[in-house]
Amino acid sequence: MRHIRLICLAFASFVAACATAPPAERPPETRPPEEAPFQLRPTSFSEIPGWADADLAPALLAFKRSCEGRRLRDPAAPLPGGGPYGGAVADWAPACAAAQAVAPGGERAFFEASFAPHIVQGGGEARLTAYYEPIIQARRAPDSVFSAPLLRKPSDMVSVDLAAFAEAYDNEALRGAPRALTGRLVGDRVQPYPRRSELNPSPDQAFAWAHPVDVYNLQIQGSGRIAFPDGAQARAAYAAQNGYRWRSALGALRDSGELPSATWENFRAWSDRRGAAATQQALAADPSYVFFQEEQIADPSAGPRGAAGAPLTPMGSIAVDPAFHPYGAVVFVDGQYQGQPFRRLLVAQDTGGAIRRGPLRGDVFFGSGDRAGAAAERMNAPARWWTLLPRGVPVA
């Protein structure tokens, strides 16, 4: 009974916090009002621009990885993540089985035989960006250069799933709230977790140390590989976030006139020139903080695991707003990249605070390392979307 009381008190305190928190501290899931209702309209593959020429091989690999990730899920359960369409896991089983036998060059025939395309319509932000997995140098102990810790998830961090309470209480006000809130137990109450500048980690939370700008880059991307002097590599995988809305420290420096060209290279040069204290003050402009867990790299060709639990595939995976697209959804995007058409089939396998902006907002995974990072920085353009549903599965 004590645990039940604590949960109820925690929930009540979170609701109170939502009512009194200042606008600048809205949780990352907060999204602007929709301008148009979300809907899917049936179409044909011949109506999708660039479909006949798009490279579908990365999407097939990503699709098979999503199928493997759902292998132990209840066949009657909906696809993970949410979203108002997609049907049940069992609806995707025939396509998952057929995908295993597709030979190179047969990707287009497979997708056309197994799926029916639908145009995605809705409000919010219609934009494509990109992200990647950095590879940074790290040490097991701090020094003057490798001075920022990569921290494990704190033991006192808790999360309240407001969507679950909304359904349990049939409460419309809660249905309009963010899906989850993060905080910590203080006595028998839940309070917001400390912002970046207020964190006081315990000594045993750090599992590696790196340059402060590199650690911040990992936090923006969500995960990354850490390389040690002996040649060994591990993955700093996303573990948790302190709940605050992300605000770009680079953008704050740019707006202040300190960093006219806000690139990672320029930020690192600025940090090395100004020193540790100035760097920490600059980073404090972003209250958001990401915690990691160390993982071994089983497949160097695969990216980190996304929010759906499947390893990300370069140019085959996309982060989406899961309020509209379930994890495992197969989407086609038509955008621009450096003045050229960017038309790709992708699988929804991840999300992020900056991506929860509606059904037409996505972040394409470009891969690992500096080249992928340089390419990802140049991706920022409007896009049209389609989604592919297994044939015979109703839209709703």
C-alpha positions as MATLAB code, in Angstrom:
seq = 'MRHIRLICLAFASFVAACATAPPAERPPETRPPEEAPFQLRPTSFSEIPGWADADLAPALLAFKRSCEGRRLRDPAAPLPGGGPYGGAVADWAPACAAAQAVAPGGERAFFEASFAPHIVQGGGEARLTAYYEPIIQARRAPDSVFSAPLLRKPSDMVSVDLAAFAEAYDNEALRGAPRALTGRLVGDRVQPYPRRSELNPSPDQAFAWAHPVDVYNLQIQGSGRIAFPDGAQARAAYAAQNGYRWRSALGALRDSGELPSATWENFRAWSDRRGAAATQQALAADPSYVFFQEEQIADPSAGPRGAAGAPLTPMGSIAVDPAFHPYGAVVFVDGQYQGQPFRRLLVAQDTGGAIRRGPLRGDVFFGSGDRAGAAAERMNAPARWWTLLPRGVPVA';
ca = [
       0.000    0.000    0.000;
       2.892    2.362    0.729;
       4.101    1.996   -2.849;
       0.640    2.766   -4.181;
       0.441    5.870   -1.980;
       3.843    7.040   -3.184;
       2.821    6.615   -6.813;
      -0.370    8.572   -6.278;
       1.464   11.355   -4.460;
       4.089   11.405   -7.174;
       1.431   11.663   -9.840;
      -0.383   14.449   -7.997;
       2.807   16.443   -7.585;
       3.584   16.072  -11.271;
       0.157   17.375  -12.237;
       0.677   20.327   -9.892;
       4.068   20.949  -11.440;
       2.466   21.001  -14.901;
       0.020   23.654  -13.723;
       2.675   25.928  -12.236;
       5.806   25.374  -14.317;
       6.950   28.423  -16.325;
       6.595   28.196  -20.128;
      10.376   28.046  -20.607;
      10.479   24.678  -18.876;
       7.887   22.819  -20.916;
       8.755   19.138  -21.367;
      10.345   18.131  -24.670;
       7.210   16.394  -25.916;
       5.229   19.652  -26.061;
       4.323   20.315  -29.694;
       2.712   23.283  -31.462;
      -1.010   23.069  -32.274;
      -1.854   21.202  -35.440;
      -2.940   23.292  -38.415;
      -4.758   20.431  -40.167;
      -6.132   17.047  -39.087;
      -3.857   14.041  -39.426;
      -5.041   11.611  -42.071;
      -3.796    8.986  -44.520;
      -5.101    9.013  -48.086;
      -4.672    5.942  -50.337;
      -2.571    6.395  -53.453;
      -0.469    4.302  -55.851;
       3.272    3.721  -56.113;
       3.263    5.398  -59.526;
       2.130    8.637  -57.851;
       5.122    8.721  -55.464;
       7.854   10.937  -56.972;
      11.150    9.107  -57.327;
       9.806    5.737  -56.206;
      11.047    3.923  -59.311;
      14.628    5.156  -58.819;
      15.051    5.185  -55.023;
      17.586    2.882  -53.350;
      15.408    0.599  -51.215;
      18.117   -1.746  -49.897;
      18.783    0.170  -46.625;
      15.049    0.279  -45.898;
      14.731   -3.481  -46.391;
      17.545   -4.085  -43.886;
      15.931   -1.680  -41.423;
      12.562   -3.363  -41.951;
      14.007   -6.797  -41.188;
      15.601   -5.426  -38.028;
      12.214   -4.058  -36.924;
      10.628   -7.450  -37.597;
      13.264   -9.156  -35.449;
      12.665   -6.651  -32.658;
       8.949   -7.534  -32.629;
       9.473  -11.298  -32.792;
       8.574  -11.880  -29.126;
       5.806   -9.280  -28.976;
       2.191  -10.437  -28.579;
       0.790  -10.883  -32.145;
      -2.429   -9.170  -31.066;
      -0.605   -6.133  -29.675;
      -0.397   -2.908  -31.694;
       2.918   -1.821  -33.119;
       5.091   -0.274  -30.377;
       5.369    3.441  -29.808;
       1.799    4.488  -30.474;
       0.345    6.168  -33.523;
      -3.261    5.899  -34.718;
      -2.539    3.471  -37.563;
      -0.535    0.342  -38.264;
      -2.761   -2.449  -37.038;
      -1.408   -5.301  -34.920;
       1.926   -7.109  -34.938;
       0.258  -10.084  -36.645;
      -0.766   -7.865  -39.583;
       2.915   -7.360  -40.406;
       3.916  -11.017  -40.043;
       3.415  -11.996  -43.733;
       5.591   -9.104  -44.929;
       8.217   -9.892  -42.273;
       8.344  -13.510  -43.436;
       8.544  -12.542  -47.117;
      11.338  -10.029  -46.443;
      13.720  -12.791  -45.391;
      13.784  -14.253  -48.914;
      14.265  -11.012  -50.880;
      17.409  -11.147  -53.024;
      19.451   -8.028  -53.866;
      17.602   -6.132  -56.566;
      14.225   -7.502  -55.515;
      13.448   -4.836  -52.924;
      11.027   -2.830  -55.081;
       9.003   -5.873  -56.099;
       8.796   -6.949  -52.460;
       7.522   -3.618  -51.151;
       5.032   -3.217  -53.999;
       3.653   -6.723  -53.495;
       3.444   -6.500  -49.697;
       2.329   -2.924  -49.067;
      -0.160   -0.258  -50.146;
       0.989    3.395  -50.075;
      -0.872    6.267  -48.423;
      -0.189   10.005  -48.515;
       0.425   11.441  -45.026;
      -1.414   14.698  -44.344;
      -1.497   16.811  -41.210;
      -0.307   19.904  -39.419;
       2.718   20.658  -37.314;
       6.222   21.128  -38.674;
       6.885   19.640  -42.130;
      10.668   19.253  -42.145;
      13.487   16.738  -42.516;
      16.763   16.974  -40.646;
      19.420   14.326  -40.011;
      21.464   12.927  -37.153;
      24.367   10.550  -36.770;
      26.409    8.559  -34.284;
      29.572   10.460  -33.308;
      32.830    8.636  -32.620;
      34.729   10.542  -29.959;
      38.002   10.039  -28.119;
      37.581    9.174  -24.441;
      39.513    8.203  -21.328;
      38.712    6.134  -18.255;
      39.995    8.910  -15.956;
      39.715   12.696  -16.321;
      42.505   15.060  -17.271;
      42.779   18.673  -18.450;
      41.404   17.860  -21.933;
      39.109   14.906  -21.225;
      37.324   16.666  -18.386;
      33.596   16.013  -18.955;
      32.029   12.799  -17.619;
      29.684   10.475  -19.443;
      27.180    9.786  -16.700;
      25.004    6.759  -16.045;
      21.297    7.231  -15.315;
      20.875    8.446  -11.708;
      19.367    5.996   -9.248;
      16.896    8.594   -7.952;
      15.348    9.370  -11.358;
      11.700    8.389  -11.876;
       9.277    8.732  -14.784;
       5.493    9.109  -14.673;
       3.557    7.899  -17.729;
       0.741   10.428  -17.978;
      -0.791    8.643  -20.979;
      -1.424    5.605  -18.794;
      -3.075    7.753  -16.113;
      -5.164    9.506  -18.779;
      -6.603    6.166  -19.895;
      -6.998    4.819  -16.361;
      -8.860    7.930  -15.190;
     -10.543    8.691  -18.554;
      -9.250   12.237  -18.114;
      -9.292   14.533  -21.163;
      -7.009   17.122  -19.524;
      -4.323   14.500  -19.030;
      -4.714   13.310  -22.616;
      -3.541   16.735  -23.706;
      -0.463   16.571  -21.479;
       2.968   15.182  -22.455;
       3.124   11.396  -22.494;
       5.668   11.214  -19.666;
       7.376   13.431  -17.126;
      10.762   12.880  -15.510;
      11.684   13.825  -11.949;
      13.031   12.503   -8.675;
      11.535   11.419   -5.377;
      12.149   13.874   -2.540;
      10.547   12.345    0.522;
       7.108   11.270   -0.649;
       6.856   13.823   -3.471;
       8.148   13.934   -7.031;
       9.950   17.101   -8.037;
      11.478   18.164  -11.378;
      14.929   16.732  -11.889;
      17.789   19.279  -11.651;
      18.696   21.091  -14.832;
      22.160   20.764  -16.375;
      23.752   23.552  -14.325;
      22.358   22.135  -11.051;
      23.426   18.506  -11.390;
      25.639   17.073   -8.650;
      26.540   13.561   -9.853;
      27.998   10.936   -7.577;
      31.599    9.859   -8.352;
      30.536    6.367   -9.434;
      28.128    7.676  -12.103;
      30.905    8.369  -14.644;
      32.095    5.477  -16.822;
      34.291    7.541  -19.177;
      35.549   11.089  -19.733;
      35.808   13.163  -22.916;
      36.117   16.727  -24.203;
      33.091   18.769  -22.988;
      32.054   19.684  -26.547;
      32.227   16.023  -27.619;
      30.072   14.950  -24.665;
      27.516   17.632  -25.551;
      27.500   16.432  -29.154;
      26.749   12.901  -27.944;
      23.867   14.274  -25.891;
      22.421   16.084  -28.903;
      22.704   13.016  -31.137;
      21.408   10.715  -28.382;
      24.270    8.213  -28.427;
      27.745    7.658  -29.827;
      30.847    5.527  -29.920;
      33.705    6.186  -27.531;
      37.249    5.304  -28.625;
      40.103    4.688  -26.190;
      43.888    5.013  -26.720;
      44.352    1.229  -26.937;
      42.051    1.066  -29.986;
      39.046   -0.355  -28.124;
      35.612    1.119  -28.771;
      32.332    0.965  -26.868;
      28.973    2.618  -27.305;
      27.573    5.323  -25.044;
      23.899    4.451  -25.507;
      21.009    6.689  -24.483;
      19.742    5.842  -20.987;
      17.620    8.794  -19.805;
      17.057   12.541  -20.020;
      16.372   14.976  -17.181;
      13.058   16.118  -18.673;
      13.842   19.692  -19.695;
      13.187   21.038  -23.141;
      16.349   21.139  -25.238;
      17.857   24.544  -25.983;
      20.911   24.717  -28.215;
      24.024   25.964  -26.420;
      25.539   26.655  -29.841;
      22.506   28.726  -30.769;
      22.763   30.711  -27.534;
      26.420   31.489  -28.275;
      25.525   32.525  -31.807;
      22.725   34.782  -30.599;
      25.061   36.423  -28.075;
      27.620   37.165  -30.789;
      30.240   34.860  -29.254;
      30.036   32.292  -32.053;
      28.844   33.835  -35.351;
      29.125   30.513  -37.201;
      27.626   27.897  -34.878;
      29.292   24.685  -36.069;
      30.723   21.913  -33.906;
      34.228   22.626  -35.187;
      33.927   26.303  -34.299;
      32.407   25.510  -30.912;
      35.315   23.226  -30.033;
      37.859   25.826  -31.120;
      35.997   28.449  -29.049;
      35.987   26.077  -26.041;
      39.716   25.368  -26.282;
      40.446   29.080  -26.551;
      38.168   30.251  -23.716;
      38.754   27.397  -21.265;
      36.750   25.051  -19.056;
      34.862   27.630  -16.997;
      33.574   29.532  -20.033;
      32.612   26.242  -21.714;
      30.566   25.112  -18.709;
      28.831   28.494  -18.589;
      27.999   28.209  -22.296;
      26.624   24.680  -21.890;
      24.489   25.817  -18.944;
      22.301   27.681  -21.465;
      20.835   24.252  -22.270;
      18.968   22.878  -19.217;
      18.501   19.481  -20.886;
      20.917   16.687  -19.960;
      21.223   13.155  -21.372;
      22.540   10.190  -19.394;
      24.152    7.152  -21.004;
      24.937    3.505  -20.450;
      28.006    1.743  -21.798;
      27.380   -1.077  -24.280;
      29.592   -3.341  -26.328;
      29.444   -2.959  -30.123;
      28.307   -6.327  -31.484;
      27.912   -5.222  -35.132;
      30.167   -2.333  -36.226;
      28.037   -1.818  -39.372;
      24.884   -1.123  -37.350;
      24.055    2.049  -35.516;
      22.846    2.363  -31.928;
      19.481    1.020  -30.866;
      16.719    3.546  -31.430;
      13.708    4.142  -29.219;
      12.042    1.106  -30.805;
      14.872   -1.147  -29.580;
      16.141   -2.070  -33.069;
      19.647   -1.172  -34.306;
      19.500    1.849  -36.596;
      20.415    1.458  -40.276;
      22.300    4.259  -42.058;
      19.984    5.891  -44.630;
      17.313    3.334  -43.733;
      16.083    4.554  -40.328;
      14.207    7.710  -39.370;
      13.198    9.280  -36.062;
       9.514   10.280  -36.003;
       6.815   11.638  -33.749;
       5.367    8.397  -32.286;
       2.063   10.121  -31.559;
       1.425    9.819  -35.307;
       3.682    7.047  -36.658;
       4.171    3.734  -34.808;
       7.659    2.309  -34.539;
       8.205   -0.013  -37.476;
       6.126    2.103  -39.870;
       7.571    2.235  -43.401;
       7.602    5.781  -44.776;
       8.743    7.396  -48.009;
       9.944   11.007  -47.942;
      10.355   13.490  -50.779;
      12.600   16.375  -49.773;
      15.729   18.279  -50.777;
      19.389   17.829  -49.891;
      21.870   20.461  -51.035;
      19.612   21.476  -53.897;
      19.002   17.909  -55.095;
      15.955   15.649  -54.554;
      16.133   13.527  -51.411;
      13.745   10.612  -51.951;
      14.102    7.615  -49.704;
      12.187    4.776  -48.123;
      12.821    4.676  -44.365;
      11.627    2.782  -41.295;
      10.422    4.619  -38.177;
      12.712    3.353  -35.412;
      13.519    6.323  -33.202;
      12.293    9.649  -31.826;
      13.592   12.734  -30.045;
      12.402   15.827  -28.208;
      12.978   18.054  -31.254;
      11.155   15.564  -33.530;
       7.825   15.446  -31.693;
       6.349   18.138  -33.892;
       3.723   16.344  -35.957;
       3.379   13.672  -38.667;
       5.618   15.442  -41.214;
       8.674   15.968  -38.992;
      11.536   13.486  -39.266;
      15.231   13.002  -38.522;
      17.105   10.668  -40.889;
      19.915    8.526  -39.468;
      23.002    9.117  -41.642;
      25.402    6.649  -39.973;
      28.488    6.804  -37.749;
      31.619    8.939  -37.720;
      32.786   12.341  -38.916;
      31.747   11.941  -42.567;
      28.211   11.032  -41.560;
      28.193   13.972  -39.159;
      29.331   16.459  -41.796;
      26.642   15.177  -44.167;
      23.943   15.244  -41.483;
      24.672   18.891  -40.658;
      23.659   19.863  -44.199;
      20.226   18.217  -44.064;
      17.391   20.656  -43.350;
      14.463   20.948  -45.750;
      10.668   20.615  -46.062;
       9.367   17.246  -47.218;
       6.272   15.348  -48.272;
       5.512   11.980  -46.675;
       3.881    8.666  -47.590;
       3.447    5.605  -45.415;
       3.209    1.974  -46.553;
       0.713   -0.314  -44.855;
       0.584   -4.106  -45.280;
      -2.055   -4.951  -47.863;
      -5.415   -5.678  -46.292;
      -4.707   -3.758  -43.085;
      -7.254   -0.980  -42.476;
      -5.908    2.550  -42.154;
      -7.420    3.233  -38.713;
];
